[in-house]
Amino acid sequence: VSTQSTGQILSPSTMSSPSSPASSPPELDHVPKRIEEVLLTAMKQHARAKCIEEGRAYAMCCKGRTVSMAWACRVQFDAYNACLSLYSNDLALEQGRQEWLRTRKLPYVHPEKKARGGSH
């Protein structure tokens, strides 16, 4: 609940939508920098988890190689990179922001991993 300069009391249901940022209170449509960083990290972890097979294929190709991995494993690298790009991009980050604004909970973070202190 907040008040405007007219003294009128507004509840969250009577406030304007986040699509009009000039009239929305900043606390309703702003993602703090700290949360933004956590969202970015969680999104990248989620992408790596979704692309585990492509990552393993790339790692297996690189095993025992040094300089030659740059050209010998290009196909595997490109596949891994393409997979990661599906799950970690500007659209995915924006969806994470919108989810956080709607629920104030972090997307991509699974409760069982959070309760165990994360995956190591």
Secondary structure, 3 states (H helix, E strand, C coil): CEECCCCCEECCCCCCCCCCCCCCCHHHHCCCHHHHHHHHHHHHHHHHHHCHHHHHHHHHHHCCCCCCHHHHCHHHHHHHHHHHHHHCCHHHHHHHHHHHHHHCCCCCCCHHHHHCCCCC
